[in-house]
Amino acid sequence: MPSIADTLMERRKALLTQATDLAQQGVAESRDLTVDEQAKFDKMIAEAEGLHTRATAIAEGEKADQLLNESFRQQTGRELGEESRGESEFGKWAREARVGDSFEVKPTTSETRALYRGATEKRAMSATGGAAADSVYNQLWQYVLSYGQIMQAGVDIINTSDGNTLPLPVATAHASTGTPTVVAANAALTASDATITTVNLSVSKYGYLTLVPTELVQDANFDLEGYIAQAAGRELARTVSAIAAAAAIAGFTTLGYQPAAAGAATSLGTQTTAGQGTDALFSLFHSVLPEYRTNAAWLMADPSIGIIRNLKSTTGGPVWQPAVTAGDPDLIVGKPVYFAPQLPTMAASTKSIYFGEWSALKVRVAGGVRFERSNEYAFGNDQVAFRAVVRCGAVTVDPNAVKFFQNTAT
């Protein structure tokens, strides 16, 4: 049985189809839409946007509810409301650990890579204290992915057991022979080496602290593990996303497109001006090599997304393409779009929109996440303190994989 969100999205899809047919009728007849047709078109688009907003809100609520139920089920082995039949190793530590005891959550392998594109973590994980840490690690990164959309764009996450500097190869220029040349028998081949250098991927330490009333720690019906995983995941998302965004800005330095004419200092310019409006998006799209466009994604700050959502194509239709399935990313030119609040908003001469293959951005987590507990830190308020410490860093390894749009100076 389809969910309410899916039903709303089906209705939205039907409305968009009707609006598209109406717009194409005018194009086919080489005329503008009549006043009544334009009013009908605008009404259908507005209604479709409203349905999309409602469906997305419902889907996010359902997802949050599922995460809560799954978190409780994985950590306690029972459904919400059922009588407790025992507790996980992580839950036992959270409630009963002695002062100074720590709990590590980390991958089993010394170095594993996972390419994320909105998917949840599926690899086997373990930690000191028992296999129950698998689900804790999964929950943490589910929240990181959910709240840090830059991680959903397809970045390459590298987990290492230690924090020693990790040198990575960087291709500053790719091998190319230009026009194919016939090689005669016994003749030497023409060299076409890529330009390779290295970059050091180091890590720095970051942490977060949360305080929980002693009553909730003692209450067996309170999902303490799920609360800690969610709170830590949100903070990790902010931290890791900021590190990843800073590395993207510093590493992806190849200009994809900048309008030649003035008028796009705080926007994409005017649709009727050549090289501005949707022309700018298409030019940025095609500035990226085809091999990078297969798994490419758009990344920008929320204000830039708002500008593109209001942008109309030459036929009057929106360039923004809402997701057909609730929970999936929306699209621009058929490619997913994600927001990153750490990226610059549109301003004069600003690099405001990034597009390309985000696996060239490497985000490293060293040693997993370390949890520690203290009963003394907030003794006066009768609270138990939990802190999480993570060591992470990020670099780019291919400056040609992602390119940016730059606003004009005026």
Backbone torsions as a table, in degrees:
resi	resn	phi	psi	omega
1	MET	NA	125.9	-177.6
2	PRO	-66.5	147.5	178.6
3	SER	-75.2	167.6	178.6
4	ILE	-61.5	-39.6	-179.9
5	ALA	-62.3	-43.2	179.4
6	ASP	-64.5	-38.9	178.7
7	THR	-62.9	-43.4	178.4
8	LEU	-63.6	-38.9	179.6
9	MET	-68.4	-32.3	175.6
10	GLU	-66.1	-41.6	176.5
11	ARG	-62.8	-40.4	178.7
12	ARG	-63.8	-41.1	179.5
13	LYS	-61.6	-41.2	179.4
14	ALA	-65.1	-40.6	178.7
15	LEU	-63.8	-42.5	179.1
16	LEU	-64.9	-35.9	177.0
17	THR	-63.5	-43.8	178.6
18	GLN	-63.8	-41.9	179.9
19	ALA	-65.0	-39.5	178.5
20	THR	-64.2	-43.0	178.5
21	ASP	-61.0	-39.6	179.9
22	LEU	-65.8	-42.9	179.3
23	ALA	-66.5	-39.5	-179.5
24	GLN	-68.9	-26.3	177.6
25	GLN	-62.9	-42.8	177.9
26	GLY	-65.9	-38.9	178.6
27	VAL	-64.9	-42.7	-179.3
28	ALA	-63.3	-32.8	-179.3
29	GLU	-94.0	7.1	177.4
30	SER	54.3	48.8	179.9
31	ARG	-147.2	161.3	173.8
32	ASP	-78.8	159.3	176.4
33	LEU	-67.6	145.2	175.7
34	THR	-70.4	170.2	180.0
35	VAL	-60.1	-43.7	179.7
36	ASP	-66.7	-41.4	179.5
37	GLU	-64.9	-41.0	179.0
38	GLN	-64.6	-41.3	178.5
39	ALA	-63.6	-41.3	178.6
40	LYS	-65.2	-41.8	179.0
41	PHE	-61.4	-48.6	-179.8
42	ASP	-61.5	-38.7	-179.6
43	LYS	-64.6	-42.6	-179.6
44	MET	-66.4	-40.7	178.9
45	ILE	-64.3	-43.8	179.8
46	ALA	-63.4	-41.5	179.4
47	GLU	-66.1	-39.2	178.7
48	ALA	-63.4	-41.1	177.6
49	GLU	-63.7	-39.7	177.7
50	GLY	-63.2	-41.6	177.8
51	LEU	-64.0	-39.6	179.1
52	HIS	-63.3	-42.7	179.2
53	THR	-62.3	-44.7	179.4
54	ARG	-65.0	-43.6	-178.5
55	ALA	-64.3	-41.0	179.8
56	THR	-64.3	-42.7	179.1
57	ALA	-62.7	-42.1	179.1
58	ILE	-65.5	-43.6	-179.7
59	ALA	-62.7	-40.6	178.9
60	GLU	-65.8	-38.0	177.0
61	GLY	-64.8	-42.4	178.1
62	GLU	-64.5	-39.4	180.0
63	LYS	-65.6	-43.1	178.8
64	ALA	-62.3	-40.5	178.5
65	ASP	-64.4	-41.8	178.7
66	GLN	-64.1	-41.3	178.7
67	LEU	-62.2	-41.7	179.3
68	LEU	-64.0	-47.9	-179.9
69	ASN	-63.2	-42.5	-179.2
70	GLU	-66.6	-40.7	177.8
71	SER	-59.0	-47.3	-179.3
72	PHE	-65.0	-40.4	-177.7
73	ARG	-65.8	-44.5	-177.6
74	GLN	-67.1	-38.7	-174.0
75	GLN	-85.0	-29.4	-176.3
76	THR	-110.0	-15.0	-177.9
77	GLY	72.8	19.7	180.0
78	ARG	-147.8	166.7	178.0
79	GLU	-83.7	157.8	175.6
80	LEU	-57.9	133.0	178.8
81	GLY	96.6	-17.7	178.5
82	GLU	-78.8	155.4	177.7
83	GLU	-69.5	140.0	-177.2
84	SER	-64.3	135.0	177.9
85	ARG	-116.8	13.9	-177.8
86	GLY	143.1	-178.4	-175.2
87	GLU	-146.3	149.8	-179.8
88	SER	-72.3	168.3	178.0
89	GLU	-62.5	-40.7	179.7
90	PHE	-65.2	-43.1	179.0
91	GLY	-63.9	-40.1	178.5
92	LYS	-63.0	-42.1	177.6
93	TRP	-63.5	-44.7	-175.9
94	ALA	-61.2	-33.3	-176.8
95	ARG	-92.7	-28.2	-168.0
96	GLU	-124.7	-0.5	-174.6
97	ALA	-60.5	146.7	175.2
98	ARG	-79.5	162.8	179.5
99	VAL	-59.1	130.6	179.0
100	GLY	92.1	-15.1	177.1
101	ASP	-67.4	140.1	178.9
102	SER	-122.2	165.4	-179.7
103	PHE	-136.8	120.0	-177.4
104	GLU	-99.8	136.6	175.7
105	VAL	-121.6	112.3	-174.3
106	LYS	-153.3	160.4	177.4
107	PRO	-66.7	156.5	179.6
108	THR	-76.9	-34.2	-177.3
109	THR	-86.4	155.7	-177.7
110	SER	-70.1	-27.5	178.4
111	GLU	-155.4	115.5	178.3
112	THR	-132.1	145.1	179.5
113	ARG	-118.1	141.5	177.4
114	ALA	-137.0	124.3	177.4
115	LEU	-91.9	113.8	-176.9
116	TYR	-95.4	137.3	169.4
117	ARG	-141.1	61.5	179.5
118	GLY	82.7	4.0	-178.1
119	ALA	-93.6	153.1	177.1
120	THR	-83.2	159.0	-178.0
121	GLU	-65.9	129.8	-177.9
122	LYS	-118.9	-9.5	-175.6
123	ARG	-74.4	153.4	179.2
124	ALA	-69.3	132.7	179.1
125	MET	-127.5	155.0	174.3
126	SER	-148.9	171.5	-179.6
127	ALA	-155.8	165.7	176.4
128	THR	-58.1	124.2	177.4
129	GLY	113.8	-14.8	177.1
130	GLY	139.9	167.6	-175.4
131	ALA	-71.7	-12.7	179.8
132	ALA	-61.4	-17.9	179.3
133	ALA	-67.6	-19.2	178.7
134	ASP	-52.4	-52.7	-175.5
135	SER	-69.8	-31.6	176.9
136	VAL	-62.4	-46.1	178.6
137	TYR	-61.1	-44.4	179.0
138	ASN	-58.7	-46.0	-179.2
139	GLN	-61.6	-44.1	179.9
140	LEU	-55.3	-48.5	-176.4
141	TRP	-77.7	-22.0	171.0
142	GLN	-63.0	-43.5	178.9
143	TYR	-69.7	-38.2	177.2
144	VAL	-60.2	-45.0	179.8
145	LEU	-66.8	-38.0	-176.9
146	SER	-68.3	-43.9	-175.2
147	TYR	-91.5	-18.8	178.1
148	GLY	-113.2	90.6	-172.0
149	GLN	-67.2	-20.5	177.8
150	ILE	-61.6	-27.5	178.2
151	MET	-73.0	-24.0	179.3
152	GLN	-80.8	-16.5	-174.6
153	ALA	-70.8	-8.9	177.8
154	GLY	113.6	18.9	179.0
155	VAL	-64.3	155.4	-179.8
156	ASP	-94.8	115.4	-179.4
157	ILE	-95.9	124.6	-179.5
158	ILE	-111.7	122.0	175.8
159	ASN	-103.2	126.2	176.9
160	THR	-124.8	153.9	-178.2
161	SER	-76.9	-23.2	-179.3
162	ASP	-130.7	177.4	-176.4
163	GLY	-109.0	16.2	177.9
164	ASN	-61.4	148.2	-179.2
165	THR	-57.2	132.7	-177.4
166	LEU	-113.8	109.2	178.5
167	PRO	-76.7	134.4	179.6
168	LEU	-124.7	143.7	177.3
169	PRO	-73.8	143.5	178.5
170	VAL	-126.8	126.1	177.6
171	ALA	-95.6	102.4	179.9
172	THR	-81.4	-22.3	176.6
173	ALA	-150.0	134.1	-176.9
174	HIS	-88.4	153.2	178.8
175	ALA	-65.2	137.0	178.9
176	SER	-154.7	132.3	178.6
177	THR	-98.5	-0.9	-178.8
178	GLY	69.8	-130.6	179.2
179	THR	-71.0	129.5	-179.9
180	PRO	-55.2	135.2	-177.7
181	THR	-119.8	129.7	177.6
182	VAL	-69.8	131.3	179.6
183	VAL	-103.1	120.2	179.6
184	ALA	-71.9	159.4	177.6
185	ALA	-58.2	135.4	179.0
186	ASN	67.9	8.0	179.3
187	ALA	-89.0	156.1	179.9
188	ALA	-75.9	142.8	176.2
189	LEU	-78.5	145.8	178.1
190	THR	-78.3	129.6	179.8
191	ALA	-68.1	138.0	178.3
192	SER	-142.6	52.3	-176.4
193	ASP	-73.1	144.9	171.7
194	ALA	-77.1	156.9	176.8
195	THR	-91.2	112.5	-174.5
196	ILE	-117.0	134.5	172.3
197	THR	-133.5	-171.1	179.6
198	THR	-129.4	155.3	174.8
199	VAL	-134.0	140.8	-179.0
200	ASN	-91.0	122.2	177.2
201	LEU	-96.9	99.8	179.0
202	SER	-103.7	172.4	-179.1
203	VAL	-128.7	154.3	173.4
204	SER	-126.8	160.9	-175.6
205	LYS	-94.8	136.7	177.5
206	TYR	-135.5	154.9	-178.5
207	GLY	-149.3	167.0	175.3
208	TYR	-143.0	156.2	-177.3
209	LEU	-133.6	134.2	176.1
210	THR	-133.1	145.2	-178.2
211	LEU	-113.1	132.1	-178.0
212	VAL	-122.5	130.3	177.1
213	PRO	-57.0	141.7	-178.6
214	THR	-58.2	-33.6	-179.6
215	GLU	-60.3	-39.6	-179.4
216	LEU	-72.2	-33.0	177.2
217	VAL	-65.1	-36.5	-178.6
218	GLN	-80.4	-19.9	-176.7
219	ASP	-80.2	113.0	-175.9
220	ALA	-67.6	-20.4	-178.5
221	ASN	-85.2	-7.4	178.2
222	PHE	-86.3	127.5	-178.3
223	ASP	-76.3	76.9	-176.6
224	LEU	-63.5	-41.8	-179.5
225	GLU	-61.8	-45.3	179.7
226	GLY	-64.4	-37.9	179.0
227	TYR	-63.3	-46.4	-179.2
228	ILE	-63.7	-42.5	-179.7
229	ALA	-62.1	-42.3	-179.1
230	GLN	-68.5	-47.4	-179.0
231	ALA	-62.3	-44.4	179.2
232	ALA	-65.9	-40.6	-179.2
233	GLY	-61.0	-41.3	179.1
234	ARG	-63.5	-44.9	179.9
235	GLU	-67.5	-39.6	177.2
236	LEU	-62.4	-37.7	179.5
237	ALA	-60.4	-44.6	179.1
238	ARG	-64.1	-42.2	-178.1
239	THR	-68.0	-53.1	-176.2
240	VAL	-66.1	-38.7	179.3
241	SER	-63.0	-41.2	178.7
242	ALA	-64.0	-41.1	178.5
243	ILE	-65.4	-43.3	-179.7
244	ALA	-65.7	-41.7	180.0
245	ALA	-64.7	-40.9	178.5
246	ALA	-62.8	-40.0	178.4
247	ALA	-66.9	-37.4	178.9
248	ALA	-64.2	-44.4	179.7
249	ILE	-63.5	-40.7	-178.0
250	ALA	-75.0	-30.6	-172.9
251	GLY	-98.5	-32.8	-179.8
252	PHE	-92.7	88.7	-171.7
253	THR	-110.5	14.3	-178.6
254	THR	-93.7	122.4	178.7
255	LEU	-68.8	127.0	175.4
256	GLY	-90.5	-46.0	179.8
257	TYR	-163.2	140.9	170.8
258	GLN	-141.1	126.6	-178.9
259	PRO	-56.1	142.5	179.8
260	ALA	-77.8	-34.5	-178.5
261	ALA	-90.4	149.4	177.6
262	ALA	-67.9	166.1	177.5
263	GLY	114.6	1.6	-179.9
264	ALA	-123.4	39.7	-178.1
265	ALA	-74.4	-34.6	-178.0
266	THR	-125.1	14.7	-179.0
267	SER	-158.3	-166.5	173.8
268	LEU	-90.9	7.9	179.1
269	GLY	87.7	-156.3	-176.7
270	THR	-104.7	134.2	-176.4
271	GLN	-60.8	-33.3	-177.5
272	THR	-80.6	-5.8	177.9
273	THR	-93.5	126.6	-179.0
274	ALA	-57.5	133.9	178.8
275	GLY	86.6	1.3	179.3
276	GLN	-122.5	177.5	-177.9
277	GLY	65.9	-134.3	179.4
278	THR	-65.7	-24.2	176.7
279	ASP	-57.3	-38.2	-178.7
280	ALA	-65.9	-41.6	179.2
281	LEU	-65.7	-43.7	179.9
282	PHE	-64.6	-38.8	179.6
283	SER	-66.4	-40.4	176.9
284	LEU	-64.7	-41.9	178.9
285	PHE	-56.3	-49.5	-174.8
286	HIS	-83.9	-3.8	174.1
287	SER	-76.1	-19.2	178.7
288	VAL	-85.9	135.5	-178.3
289	LEU	-58.1	145.0	-177.4
290	PRO	-53.4	-38.2	-178.0
291	GLU	-66.4	-19.9	177.1
292	TYR	-91.6	-13.2	-175.8
293	ARG	-84.6	-15.2	-177.4
294	THR	-58.6	-47.8	-179.6
295	ASN	-112.0	30.8	-175.1
296	ALA	-77.6	160.7	177.3
297	ALA	-149.7	155.9	176.3
298	TRP	-93.6	145.5	177.0
299	LEU	-142.6	131.7	-178.0
300	MET	-164.2	171.5	177.0
301	ALA	-79.3	162.0	-177.5
302	ASP	-56.5	-44.9	179.7
303	PRO	-59.1	-34.9	177.4
304	SER	-67.8	-37.9	176.1
305	ILE	-61.8	-40.8	178.5
306	GLY	-60.4	-37.7	179.0
307	ILE	-66.2	-43.3	-178.5
308	ILE	-70.1	-34.3	178.6
309	ARG	-61.5	-29.7	179.8
310	ASN	-90.4	-2.7	-176.6
311	LEU	-79.1	132.4	178.5
312	LYS	-108.1	146.4	178.2
313	SER	-78.7	-179.6	-179.5
314	THR	-65.5	-21.1	178.1
315	THR	-93.2	1.6	178.0
316	GLY	93.9	-6.7	179.7
317	GLY	-86.2	157.3	179.9
318	PRO	-71.9	142.6	176.2
319	VAL	-80.5	-22.6	177.2
320	TRP	-74.0	133.0	-178.1
321	GLN	-117.9	101.8	178.8
322	PRO	-60.7	148.9	-179.8
323	ALA	-62.6	141.2	177.5
324	VAL	-73.6	-37.3	-179.8
325	THR	-103.9	127.7	-179.9
326	ALA	-57.6	134.6	-179.6
327	GLY	97.5	-20.5	176.4
328	ASP	-80.0	157.9	178.4
329	PRO	-71.0	149.4	172.4
330	ASP	-70.4	169.5	-172.1
331	LEU	-126.5	150.8	166.5
332	ILE	-130.8	122.6	-176.6
333	VAL	53.6	38.1	175.6
334	GLY	77.5	5.4	-179.4
335	LYS	-116.9	143.7	-176.6
336	PRO	-64.5	148.8	-179.4
337	VAL	-124.1	136.1	-179.5
338	TYR	-130.0	155.5	179.0
339	PHE	-108.3	148.2	176.8
340	ALA	-138.8	105.0	-176.7
341	PRO	-61.4	-16.4	-179.3
342	GLN	-79.8	-13.1	178.6
343	LEU	-78.9	152.3	-177.7
344	PRO	-65.4	145.6	171.4
345	THR	-83.3	164.8	-176.1
346	MET	-64.0	125.8	177.3
347	ALA	-157.0	170.7	-176.3
348	ALA	-54.8	125.7	176.5
349	SER	61.6	24.1	-177.0
350	THR	-93.4	143.9	174.1
351	LYS	-87.5	98.0	-165.7
352	SER	-109.7	-20.4	-178.7
353	ILE	-129.6	131.2	178.9
354	TYR	-118.4	141.6	-179.6
355	PHE	-145.2	135.5	176.3
356	GLY	155.7	-161.5	-177.6
357	GLU	-92.6	109.6	-170.0
358	TRP	-83.5	-1.7	174.7
359	SER	-68.7	-12.3	175.2
360	ALA	-74.4	-7.8	174.5
361	LEU	-98.3	116.0	-177.0
362	LYS	-100.9	121.9	176.8
363	VAL	-111.2	121.6	-174.8
364	ARG	-110.0	135.5	173.4
365	VAL	-119.5	121.0	-176.4
366	ALA	-104.5	123.1	175.2
367	GLY	75.4	13.6	178.5
368	GLY	68.1	-150.3	-178.9
369	VAL	-117.3	130.9	179.8
370	ARG	-106.0	122.2	176.7
371	PHE	-98.7	142.4	174.8
372	GLU	-139.6	152.0	-174.0
373	ARG	-127.0	146.1	176.1
374	SER	-143.0	130.1	174.4
375	ASN	-90.2	-13.3	-174.2
376	GLU	-95.1	-25.6	-172.7
377	TYR	-55.4	-45.2	-179.7
378	ALA	-117.6	43.7	-176.0
379	PHE	-58.7	-39.3	-177.4
380	GLY	-64.3	-24.6	179.3
381	ASN	-102.6	6.0	-179.7
382	ASP	55.9	50.6	179.6
383	GLN	-124.4	152.5	174.3
384	VAL	-102.8	129.6	-178.4
385	ALA	-97.9	133.9	173.5
386	PHE	-122.1	134.2	176.4
387	ARG	-128.0	148.3	175.7
388	ALA	-121.2	135.9	179.8
389	VAL	-121.3	131.7	179.2
390	VAL	-134.8	143.1	175.4
391	ARG	-112.2	121.5	-177.0
392	CYS	-148.6	165.5	179.1
393	GLY	-164.0	170.7	-178.3
394	ALA	-153.2	144.8	174.9
395	VAL	-146.2	164.0	172.8
396	THR	-106.3	146.3	-176.7
397	VAL	-119.2	-0.4	178.1
398	ASP	-151.0	96.8	-175.9
399	PRO	-65.8	-13.0	-179.5
400	ASN	-89.6	-10.2	-174.7
401	ALA	-72.6	-31.4	-178.7
402	VAL	-129.4	133.2	177.8
403	LYS	-123.6	165.5	-174.1
404	PHE	-125.3	156.4	170.8
405	PHE	-95.3	133.8	178.8
406	GLN	-116.8	129.7	178.0
407	ASN	-68.1	157.6	177.8
408	THR	-74.2	164.8	-178.9
409	ALA	-73.4	-28.0	-179.7
410	THR	-136.0	NA	NA
